[in-house]
């Protein structure tokens, strides 16, 4: 069984670089020219540093700077910060009420002790959804169906997934199932060239289910390990397009009744509480088995991950912390929380 977070032993120079190394996305002409080369990720900020630049990370750091007094005002400000950062009212209230009871019982000697306990509670909230993608030895090909609304980064996430799988020695085929967006097929072809993987595509406007059906036949014939299928972006409220996803699943089932083996929903980390509604409705329509949360660097609030954990409990397979090809990371609850909270806490664990 291939577990996505484990790397096979390598002897190349690239294998000696830190896993937190980042790469900057290449312009398309450069990407095409380097399609047959294996780019080494240059050194850059680790993903914890990037998460600390999120709105939640900045707000919590500011609130606890100078070791503030333990009082009701601190708890109220912390609750406001959590809710404003999309943690969700229910999850925020539960976290704060636990802190309030412990503070009244004088369990904390100072604000840092309170923050340390908040860290443990936040990790505990996320731990149940910390389940990395696993690709078993059978069946082959393992089929990943990637879905989501417009603009969340589905095609880019597919390119990054293909990159990492190729580096792990897996034979990957991509299906250009987004036949509605004019540039989608060409975008996926560019990722295919960049990663040196096969892309099965038809003309713009072709039937998406037909494209993905052909791709699965091709992947099966050539003995590919993984098929990753792109789909058109759609609003979760568009019944016709949601029905199309159900059609894709039925068509795949004609070749392999168990396909797709993983249905990944891509969610924009800036979406806020609407992300919970998106995930709920996509799950009802196609049975989502895992999430990719993108755009968690820079301006993202970050708290939506906790709302998703509290409300839906669907595993978060990956988080996107940048635009570079190496900026899609396995979700790790402890590292995620330590990336959000002040360095004084994260550095001691």
C-alpha positions as CSV (number, residue, x, y, z in Angstrom):
1,X,0.0,0.0,0.0
2,X,1.3,3.4,-0.9
3,X,0.8,6.0,1.8
4,X,1.1,9.5,0.4
5,X,3.1,11.0,3.3
6,X,5.9,8.4,3.1
7,X,8.7,8.8,0.6
8,X,10.6,5.9,-0.9
9,X,14.4,6.0,-0.4
10,X,16.1,8.2,-3.0
11,X,19.7,9.0,-3.7
12,X,19.2,12.0,-5.9
13,X,20.4,15.5,-4.8
14,X,16.7,16.5,-4.6
15,X,16.1,13.8,-1.9
16,X,18.6,15.6,0.4
17,X,16.6,18.8,0.4
18,X,14.3,19.6,3.4
19,X,10.7,18.4,3.0
20,X,9.6,21.9,3.9
21,X,11.4,23.4,0.8
22,X,9.2,25.3,-1.5
23,X,9.1,26.0,-5.2
24,X,7.8,29.1,-7.1
25,X,5.4,28.3,-9.9
26,X,7.1,28.6,-13.3
27,X,5.7,30.7,-16.1
28,X,4.1,28.4,-18.7
29,X,6.8,28.7,-21.4
30,X,9.5,27.8,-18.8
31,X,7.3,25.0,-17.5
32,X,7.0,23.5,-21.0
33,X,10.7,23.8,-21.6
34,X,11.4,22.0,-18.3
35,X,8.8,19.3,-18.8
36,X,11.2,16.5,-18.9
37,X,13.4,17.7,-16.1
38,X,12.9,17.0,-12.3
39,X,12.9,20.5,-10.7
40,X,14.5,20.6,-7.2
41,X,12.5,22.7,-4.7
42,X,14.5,25.7,-3.7
43,X,14.8,26.7,0.0
44,X,12.1,29.0,1.3
45,X,9.8,29.5,4.2
46,X,8.3,26.4,5.8
47,X,4.6,25.9,5.8
48,X,4.3,26.7,9.5
49,X,5.7,30.2,8.8
50,X,3.2,30.6,6.0
51,X,0.3,29.6,8.2
52,X,1.4,32.1,10.8
53,X,0.8,34.8,8.2
54,X,-2.9,33.7,8.0
55,X,-5.5,36.0,9.6
56,X,-6.1,33.6,12.5
57,X,-2.3,33.2,13.1
58,X,-1.8,37.0,13.1
59,X,-4.8,37.7,15.3
60,X,-3.9,35.1,18.0
61,X,-0.3,36.2,18.0
62,X,-1.3,39.9,18.5
63,X,-3.8,38.9,21.3
64,X,-1.2,37.0,23.3
65,X,1.7,39.3,22.8
66,X,3.1,40.5,26.1
67,X,1.5,37.7,28.1
68,X,-1.9,39.4,28.8
69,X,-3.9,39.0,32.0
70,X,-6.1,36.0,32.6
71,X,-9.6,37.4,32.7
72,X,-13.0,37.4,31.0
73,X,-11.9,40.1,28.6
74,X,-9.1,37.8,27.2
75,X,-11.6,35.0,26.7
76,X,-14.1,37.3,24.9
77,X,-11.5,38.7,22.6
78,X,-10.2,35.2,21.9
79,X,-13.7,33.9,21.1
80,X,-14.3,36.9,18.8
81,X,-11.0,36.2,17.0
82,X,-11.9,32.5,16.5
83,X,-15.4,33.3,15.1
84,X,-14.0,36.1,12.9
85,X,-11.5,33.6,11.5
86,X,-14.2,31.1,10.4
87,X,-13.6,28.6,13.2
88,X,-17.4,28.6,13.5
89,X,-19.7,29.6,16.4
90,X,-20.2,26.1,17.8
91,X,-16.5,25.1,17.7
92,X,-15.4,28.5,19.1
93,X,-17.9,28.4,21.9
94,X,-16.9,24.9,23.0
95,X,-13.2,25.8,23.0
96,X,-13.8,29.0,25.0
97,X,-16.1,27.4,27.5
98,X,-13.5,24.7,28.3
99,X,-10.9,27.4,28.8
100,X,-13.3,29.4,31.0
101,X,-14.0,26.5,33.3
102,X,-10.3,25.7,33.6
103,X,-9.4,29.3,34.2
104,X,-12.0,29.6,37.0
105,X,-10.5,26.5,38.5
106,X,-7.1,28.3,38.5
107,X,-5.5,25.6,36.3
108,X,-3.5,28.2,34.3
109,X,-0.6,30.2,35.8
110,X,-0.5,32.7,33.0
111,X,-1.8,33.4,29.5
112,X,0.8,31.1,27.9
113,X,-0.4,28.2,29.9
114,X,-4.0,28.9,28.7
115,X,-2.6,29.1,25.1
116,X,-0.8,25.8,25.6
117,X,-4.1,24.2,26.6
118,X,-5.9,25.8,23.7
119,X,-3.3,24.3,21.4
120,X,-4.0,20.8,22.8
121,X,-7.7,21.2,22.4
122,X,-7.4,22.5,18.8
123,X,-5.2,19.5,17.9
124,X,-7.7,17.1,19.5
125,X,-10.4,18.7,17.4
126,X,-8.5,18.1,14.2
127,X,-6.9,14.8,14.9
128,X,-9.9,12.7,13.8
129,X,-9.7,14.1,10.3
130,X,-5.9,13.7,10.0
131,X,-6.0,10.7,7.7
132,X,-3.6,11.0,4.7
133,X,-4.5,9.6,1.3
134,X,-3.6,5.9,1.0
135,X,-3.4,4.2,-2.4
136,X,-3.6,0.4,-1.9
137,X,-1.8,-2.1,-4.1
138,X,-5.2,-3.0,-5.7
139,X,-7.2,-2.1,-7.7
140,X,-5.2,-0.6,-10.6
141,X,-5.6,2.0,-11.7
142,X,-6.6,3.7,-8.5
143,X,-9.2,6.4,-9.5
144,X,-9.3,9.8,-7.9
145,X,-12.2,12.1,-8.9
146,X,-11.5,15.7,-8.1
147,X,-14.5,18.0,-7.7
148,X,-15.3,21.5,-6.4
149,X,-16.8,24.9,-7.3
150,X,-15.2,27.4,-9.8
151,X,-11.9,29.0,-8.9
152,X,-10.9,26.8,-5.9
153,X,-7.8,25.4,-7.6
154,X,-8.8,21.9,-8.7
155,X,-6.6,21.7,-11.8
156,X,-3.6,23.2,-10.0
157,X,-4.1,20.7,-7.1
158,X,-4.2,17.9,-9.6
159,X,-0.9,19.0,-11.1
160,X,0.7,19.1,-7.7
161,X,-0.7,15.7,-6.8
162,X,0.6,14.2,-10.1
163,X,4.0,15.7,-9.3
164,X,4.3,14.1,-5.9
165,X,3.0,10.7,-7.1
166,X,5.4,10.7,-10.0
167,X,8.3,11.4,-7.6
168,X,7.1,8.4,-5.6
169,X,7.4,6.1,-8.7
170,X,3.7,5.9,-9.5
171,X,2.6,5.8,-13.1
172,X,-0.1,8.6,-13.3
173,X,-2.7,9.3,-16.0
174,X,-4.7,12.6,-16.0
175,X,-8.2,12.9,-17.4
176,X,-9.2,16.4,-18.7
177,X,-12.8,16.1,-17.6
178,X,-13.3,19.9,-17.3
179,X,-14.6,20.4,-20.8
180,X,-16.6,23.5,-20.1
181,X,-13.8,26.0,-19.2
182,X,-12.0,27.0,-22.4
183,X,-8.5,26.9,-21.0
184,X,-9.0,23.9,-18.7
185,X,-7.9,21.2,-21.1
186,X,-4.8,23.2,-22.1
187,X,-4.0,23.9,-18.5
188,X,-4.1,20.2,-17.6
189,X,-1.9,19.4,-20.7
190,X,0.7,21.8,-19.5
191,X,0.7,20.1,-16.1
192,X,1.0,16.8,-17.9
193,X,4.1,18.0,-19.8
194,X,5.6,19.5,-16.7
195,X,5.2,16.3,-14.8
196,X,5.8,14.0,-17.7
197,X,2.5,12.2,-17.3
198,X,-0.1,11.1,-19.8
199,X,-3.1,13.3,-20.3
200,X,-6.3,12.0,-21.9
201,X,-8.4,14.8,-23.4
202,X,-10.9,15.7,-26.1
203,X,-12.1,18.9,-27.6
204,X,-13.7,21.7,-25.5
205,X,-17.4,21.0,-25.0
206,X,-17.1,17.2,-25.2
207,X,-19.0,15.1,-22.8
208,X,-17.1,15.0,-19.5
209,X,-18.2,11.5,-18.6
210,X,-17.1,10.2,-22.0
211,X,-13.6,11.8,-21.5
212,X,-13.1,10.2,-18.1
213,X,-14.5,6.9,-19.3
214,X,-11.9,6.9,-22.2
215,X,-9.2,7.9,-19.7
216,X,-9.9,5.0,-17.4
217,X,-9.9,2.6,-20.4
218,X,-6.5,4.0,-21.5
219,X,-5.0,3.9,-18.0
220,X,-6.2,0.4,-17.5
221,X,-4.7,-0.7,-20.9
222,X,-1.3,0.8,-20.2
223,X,-1.1,-0.5,-16.6
224,X,-1.2,2.9,-14.9
225,X,-1.2,3.0,-11.1
226,X,-3.3,6.1,-10.7
227,X,-5.9,8.0,-12.7
228,X,-6.7,11.5,-11.6
229,X,-9.9,12.9,-13.2
230,X,-10.5,16.7,-13.4
231,X,-14.1,17.9,-13.5
232,X,-15.8,21.2,-14.4
233,X,-16.2,23.7,-11.6
234,X,-19.7,24.0,-10.5
235,X,-21.7,25.7,-7.8
236,X,-23.0,23.3,-5.2
237,X,-26.5,24.7,-5.9
238,X,-26.4,23.8,-9.6
239,X,-28.5,20.6,-9.7
240,X,-27.8,19.8,-13.4
241,X,-24.0,19.9,-13.0
242,X,-24.2,18.0,-9.7
243,X,-26.2,15.4,-11.6
244,X,-23.3,15.2,-14.1
245,X,-21.0,14.1,-11.3
246,X,-23.3,11.3,-10.5
247,X,-23.3,10.3,-14.2
248,X,-19.5,10.3,-14.2
249,X,-19.6,7.9,-11.2
250,X,-22.0,5.6,-13.0
251,X,-19.9,5.6,-16.2
252,X,-16.7,4.7,-14.3
253,X,-18.6,1.9,-12.6
254,X,-19.1,0.2,-16.0
255,X,-15.4,-0.5,-16.1
256,X,-14.7,-0.8,-12.4
257,X,-17.7,-1.0,-10.1
258,X,-15.6,0.3,-7.2
259,X,-14.5,3.5,-9.0
260,X,-13.9,6.2,-8.1
261,X,-11.9,5.0,-5.2
262,X,-11.4,8.5,-3.8
263,X,-13.5,11.6,-4.4
264,X,-11.6,14.7,-3.4
265,X,-13.4,17.9,-2.8
266,X,-11.2,21.0,-3.3
267,X,-12.2,23.9,-1.0
268,X,-10.8,27.5,-1.0
269,X,-9.5,28.3,2.5
270,X,-10.9,31.9,2.0
271,X,-14.5,30.7,1.5
272,X,-15.4,30.8,5.2
273,X,-18.5,29.1,6.5
274,X,-19.8,28.6,3.0
275,X,-17.1,25.9,2.7
276,X,-19.1,23.8,5.2
277,X,-22.2,24.1,3.0
278,X,-20.3,23.2,-0.1
279,X,-18.8,20.2,1.5
280,X,-22.1,19.0,2.9
281,X,-23.9,19.3,-0.5
282,X,-21.1,17.7,-2.6
283,X,-21.0,14.9,-0.1
284,X,-24.7,14.3,-0.4
285,X,-24.4,14.3,-4.3
286,X,-21.2,12.2,-4.8
287,X,-20.0,10.9,-1.5
288,X,-16.8,12.9,-0.8
289,X,-14.1,10.8,0.8
290,X,-11.5,13.5,1.4
291,X,-10.8,17.3,1.2
292,X,-8.1,19.5,-0.2
293,X,-8.1,22.9,1.5
294,X,-6.3,25.4,-0.7
295,X,-5.0,29.0,-0.4
296,X,-4.2,28.8,3.3
297,X,-1.2,31.1,3.0
298,X,-1.2,34.8,3.0
299,X,-4.7,36.3,3.5
300,X,-6.6,33.1,4.4
301,X,-8.3,33.1,7.8
302,X,-7.4,29.5,8.4
303,X,-10.2,28.7,10.9
304,X,-12.5,27.0,8.3
305,X,-10.5,23.8,8.9
306,X,-11.8,23.6,12.4
307,X,-15.4,24.2,11.3
308,X,-15.1,21.4,8.7
309,X,-13.7,19.1,11.4
310,X,-16.4,20.0,13.9
311,X,-19.4,19.8,11.5
312,X,-18.5,17.1,8.9
313,X,-15.6,15.0,10.0
314,X,-14.5,14.3,6.4
315,X,-10.7,13.6,6.3
316,X,-8.6,16.5,5.1
317,X,-6.0,14.9,2.9
318,X,-4.0,17.9,1.8
319,X,-3.7,21.7,2.4
320,X,-2.3,24.2,-0.1
321,X,0.0,26.8,1.4
322,X,1.3,28.5,-1.8
323,X,1.3,28.5,-5.6
324,X,4.4,26.5,-6.1
325,X,4.3,22.9,-7.3
326,X,5.6,21.7,-3.9
327,X,3.2,23.7,-1.9
328,X,0.5,21.0,-1.5
329,X,1.1,19.3,1.9
330,X,-0.2,16.4,3.8
331,X,-2.6,17.6,6.5
332,X,-1.0,17.2,9.9
333,X,-3.1,18.4,12.8
334,X,-0.2,19.3,15.2
335,X,1.8,21.1,12.5
336,X,-1.3,23.0,11.4
337,X,-2.1,24.2,14.8
338,X,1.5,25.1,15.6
339,X,1.6,27.1,12.4
340,X,-1.4,29.2,13.6
341,X,-0.4,29.8,17.2
342,X,2.4,32.1,18.5
343,X,6.0,30.7,18.1
344,X,6.5,30.5,21.9
345,X,4.1,27.6,21.9
346,X,5.0,25.9,18.7
347,X,8.7,26.0,19.4
348,X,8.4,24.1,22.7
349,X,6.7,21.0,21.1
